[in-house]
C-alpha cells in the first residue's frame, strides 16, 4: 500500500552474505503496511544464548542513510541528515528525541564481516519493556523464505526458531507456524 522513494544511488549491493548474531529478534508495534500487524526488531544489546539469523548486504553509506530515513517515515530528499558511520566505535547511536515516533531510530554496529563493519537499525526502546505483536502471515512468509533459502534450515528448524520469538510465541502455535511454512516452502 505504500511506495518508497528507494535509494538515490540505484546500484545493487556489491555483495550479500549471512550472519548468525546474538541480538534478540522480536515482533511488535502495528504496521499499517503489513495489515496492522507486528514487524521485526532486534534487541539493542546482545543477549546470551540467543541466535538470530541475518541477511547482510554490502551497500554504500548513502544507501544505508536513505533506507534508514525511509524506514523512519522520512523522504531522503527532504532530510539533511548526514551519517558518518566511521566514528562508530561504540555499538549504538540514536536519532531524534523520545517524542518522535521513529520505530527504527537506533543504529547499531553489530560486528565485522569480511573486513566490513556491520550496521543495522532497530528500535530506541528496550525490547523487554514492549509487548509483542504478531506479524502478518505475509510478513512471516517473507522471513520463512529467507530462512529456508539463506540458511538451509529445515522446515522444523524454522518452526522451532520462530516459535520462540516474542510476538510469535504468544499468538501462533507451533502447529500454525508449521502450516504457514508448509504453504511457503516445499517441505
ABEGO torsion letter per residue (X at the ends): XBBBAEBABABBBABBBBBBBABBBBBBEBBAAAGGBBBBBBBABBBBGBBBBBBBBBBBAAAAAAAAAAAAGBBAAABABBBBAAABABABBBBEBAABABAAABBBBAEBBGGBBBBBBBBABBAAABBBBBBBAAAAAAAAAAAAAAAGBBAAAAAAAAAABBGAAAABBAAAAAAAAAAABBX
